């Protein structure tokens, strides 16, 4: 799989007139080679993937991670470097780029110190942008990726069910986070054992639980705290960070209440949020533009008298945010094989409601891969 992706990238570099690409984004390094984990932790130790359009791929990575790289990276050659030894990660780059007239980099994802060094090796007019090429490569998921997406949906469902069951009067928010993490880890472990041979892939969920209750409900990305929930509290659970099975990400959220809905206005807002997602899903299919899905969602929200909303959704995969985004201005035509998170949401100063699910685009429409009730009667616990 990874060799095929590298070959695909080489062909696209050739088609776009680039002699080589330098990849530094950890998600793209993983997508192309299978090498992952420590890369997202920035300790001044860059990992650099060099892919010439005609020639061997080169992974430059710290010696401290050499064993992991040798075990997981699908590349032609690995060059390890150590802190303070020689020219460190710079050692291999002059030879790797010798004779290249045009080099594609990731301008928005390259560590500043690496970019400064590259600027000294390659003339500015010879530098291009490989990000659009990689984004297009990653839009349509393979059959293996779609299996990961479906399994990620099962992990998300286990977390949502556990979170729902943990919510209650007198319960601190962090107890909900503990319950969701345990449920997600156990479901992921079950799926890994049943369907995958990668024993090095961890089932453990990570990322701080996004949730808010009571008056904090308006804080969209609030984390679980020591706050003790009370009867009548609205509670928001979001798994857009924690749904990360075998490195495949999804979006998934729900809004609940404990015991009752004390303010009828909250119920009204929630129903509009659900209706806005429903409107988006009625449009969601191959052949339409990404922005048209957002337009249908926004029309419901604004038609009910609320402010223009944030984006309706986004593509997901190895990264939390991929191409396209369901937002005004994104004219990408939707295609089968895309995986998209689609939200419905309404916010006012004192309350916000959000529901969100993830979907695989099919030839005729879409397949929902996160499942949990959303009718308002089911949301009152």
N, C-alpha and C positions, 0 to 999 in steps of 0.2 A: 504493500500500500504506500509506504513512504517513498520507496524508489520510484513508483509511478508518479507521485506528486512532484518529486524533484525533476523527473523527466518532463512533466507537464510545464513546470516553471521554466526549464531550459528552453522549451519550444516557444513559450510566450516571450521570453527575453529575446530570442532570435527574431520573432515576429515584430517586436517593438524596437529593435535596433540596439539592444543593450548587450555588452560583452560579458557582464557579470552582475550579480546582485549581492549586496551585503545585508544580512538579516540580523537584527538585534532584538526584536520584540519576542518575548518568551513564548507567547501563544503561537506565533508564526514559526519559531524554531521547533516547537513541539509538532505542529501541523505537518511540517516538512520532514522531520527526522525521527519523531517519537521520543526525543530527549526533553525531559521536563523536571520540575520540582523546585530546586533551589533558585532557579533563574529569576523568579519574580522578587527575590529578596535582594535589595540593592545595598551591597557592602563594598562598592568600588571594585567589584570583580566582574567585568563584562564577559559575556559569552557571545561569540560572533560566528555566524554561519556565512561562509562564502560559497556562492554557487556560480561558477562560470557557465556560460551557455555551451561551451565546448571544453570539457575537462572535468577533473575530479572535484567533488564537493569537499569542503574543508570546515571542520568544526574546531574553533579555538575556544578552549574552556579552562577554568582554573584546575590545577593539579588536585586540589582538594576534592573535586567532583569527578576525577578521571575514571574511577571504577564504575560510577553510575553511567557516565557517558559511554564507556566501552560496552556496557551491558544493554543499553537501550537505544543508542543513536544509530540510525541507518544513514551513514555517510561513508565516503571513500577514505577519508583520513581524519584523524583527530590529533590536534596539536595542543598539548597541555602547557600551561604557564604557571609560574609560582610567584607569590608576592615578593617583590624586591629582587628577583633574579633576572639579570640581563635586561632586556627591553620589554619584559612581561608580554602582555597580549599583543603588543605592537610588532613583535619579532617576525611574525609570519606574513603580515599584511603587504609589505612592499613587494615581495616575490609573488604573492597570490594575485596582485593587481597589475603586475608588470605586463605591458603590452595591451592593456585594456584602453580603448578609446572612449567608452561610455559605460558608466557604472550606475546601477540603480540602487538607491538606499531607501530607508524609511525615515524621512525627515522628522516626523513627529514621534518616533519611537526609539531614536538612537540616543544613547547617553551622551551628554555634552562633551565629555572628554574624548569619546570615540569619534564623534563628529569633528572635533577640532583636529584630531590626527588625520582623519580621512581628507579633510580640506587641505592639509599639507601634502597629501599624496596625489590627489586627483583635482584637476582644474575645475573650477566652478561650472564652466560651460559643459563639462563632461559628466556632470552628475545629473541623474534623473530620479524619478520616484517609483519605487516598486510596490508601494502600498495599494494602488488601484489594481494592479495585476493580481496580487495575493487576495484582495477582497473579492474580486470576481471569481477566482479559483474556489474560494470557500463558500460562495453563495449556495450552490446546489450540492446537497449532501449525498454522499455515497450510501449504498445499502447498509454498510457497516455503521456509518454515522447515524442513520435513521434508527437502527436497532438501539444504539446508545441513547438516542433521544427518547425512545419509548421506555427504555429502562429508567432513564432519568425521571420521566413522568411518574413511574411507580415509586421511586424514592421520594419525590415531591409529595405524592399522595399520602405516603406513610407519615411524612413529617407533618402535613396539614392535619391529618386525623389525630395524631398524637397531641399536637398543639391545641386542637379543639377540645380534646378530652381533658387537657390540663388546665384550661381556663376556668376560673371560678371565683366566686366571692371569697375574699380573704387570702387569695393565692398571690404571691409576688411574681412579677413578670419573669424573673430569671428562672423560675421553676418551669415555665412554659418552654423557655429556650433549652433547658436541660432535656425535657421530654422530646422535643423535636429533633435534637441532635442524636439522641440515643436511637430513636425510631429510624431516622435516616441512615445512620451507620449500619444498623442491623439489616435493613432492607437492602442496602448496597452490598453488604457482605454476602447476603443470600444470593443476589443476582450475580456477583462476581464468581462465586463458587459454582453456580449452575451453568454459566454461559461463557466464561472467559478463562484463558490460561495464563493471563498476566498476573503472576503471583506478587509482583512488586507494586501493583496498584492498590493504594490504600482505600478502604471503604469509609473511613472516618469523614463525617461532615465537618466543614470548617466555615469560617466567616461568622461574625457576630450576628445573632438573630435580629432581624428587622421586625420590630413590633412596637405598637404604641397603644396606650389605654387611657380612658378617662379624658381629661383636658389635654393630654399630650397627643391625642389622636390626630391633630393637625400637623404634627411633625412627621413628614413622609418617611424619612429614613432614620427614625428614632430607634435606638437599640434597647434591648431588654435591660431593665434596671431592677432596683430593689422595691420599686413602687408596688404596693399591695392593691390589687383590683377590688372594686366594690360592685354591688348590685346596681344595675342600670348603666354601667360603664360600656361604651363602645370599645372594641378591641380590634386592632388591625394586625394581621399576620402577613408577612411578605417573605417569600423564599427565593427571590431573584438572585441572591448571593449564595445561599446554602444549597440550592439545587445544582450540584456540580458532580455528577456521577461519571467516573472514568474520564474526568475533565470536560464532559459535555454539560453546558449550562442551559437552563430554562428560566422562564418567568412564570410566577404563580403567586397570587394573593387573594385574600378574602377579608371581609369585615364582619365581625360578630358583635353581639350584645350579651351581657350577663343578666339573665332573668327577665328583663323587659327593655322596651325602648321608651325612655322617659319623655322624649321630645318627638312629637309627630313629624317635625321638620326633618329630623334625622332619617326617618323612614322614607320620606319623600325624596330626599337627596340620594339615598341608597338606590331607590327604584330607578332614578334617572341614570345613575352610574351603570346599573345592569342593562338598562335600555340602550345606553350608548355603546356598550360592548356588543350587544345583539345587533345593532345597526352596522357596526364595523364588520361583524362576521357575515352578515348578509351580502356584503360587497366582496369579502375576502375569497379570491379564487385566481387561478392563473389567467394572465392576460390583462389584468387591471393594473393601474399604477399604484405604487405604494402610497402616494399622497391621497388617492381617492378613498382609501380605507380610513385614513385619518379624517378626511372631510366628512364622511358619513357619521363618524363618532362625534366630531365636534358640532355638527349640525344639531344633533339631539341635545347636547349639553347647552349650547347657546340658545336653542329654541325653547328650552325650559327656563331661560332667564339667568343662566349662570355664565361666568366668565369663560373666555376662550381657553381651552385646556392645553396641557402639555401633550407631547406626542402620544399617539394611540398605542404605539408598540415599536418593536425592533426585531431584527433577525438575531438569532443566537446560535451558538455552536461551541467551538473551542473557546471562544471569547464571550463575555457577557453582552457585548455590543458588536454586531456584525452588520454587513450590508445586505438588504436596505433597511432604512428606518421608515416607520409608518408616520410620516410627518409632512406638513406642507413643504413643497419644494423638492421632495424626492420622487422623481419621475421614473424610477426603476420599474420595469414591468415584472410583476410577480410570476414565478415559474414553479412547476412541480418540483418537489425536492427541497424547497426552502423550509426552514423551521423558524416560526415567528411567534413572539409573545405579543398578545393582544389584550389591552386593558380597557376597562370602563372606569371612569373616575370623575368625581365632582368634589369641589372644595369651596368652603366659605370660611370666614374668620374663626368660627367656633367649632367646625366639624368638617370632616372629609370622609368620603366613602370610596373604596376602590375594590374592584374585582379584576382578576387577570388570569389568563390561561395561556398555554402554549399549544401550537398547532403545526402539523406537517401539511404543506400544500400538496394536494394530489391532482391527478389529471382533471377531476371533475369538481373539486372544491377543497375541503380541508378535513383533516383527521385530528380530533382533539386528543392530546396526550397527557393532560393534567385533568384529573377528575375530582370534583367536590361540589356538593350542592351549593346553589347560590340564591334560591328563592328566599324571600325575607323571613318566612316562617322557619326555615331551617337555620337561619343565622342567629336566632334568639336561643341562648343556651340555658 
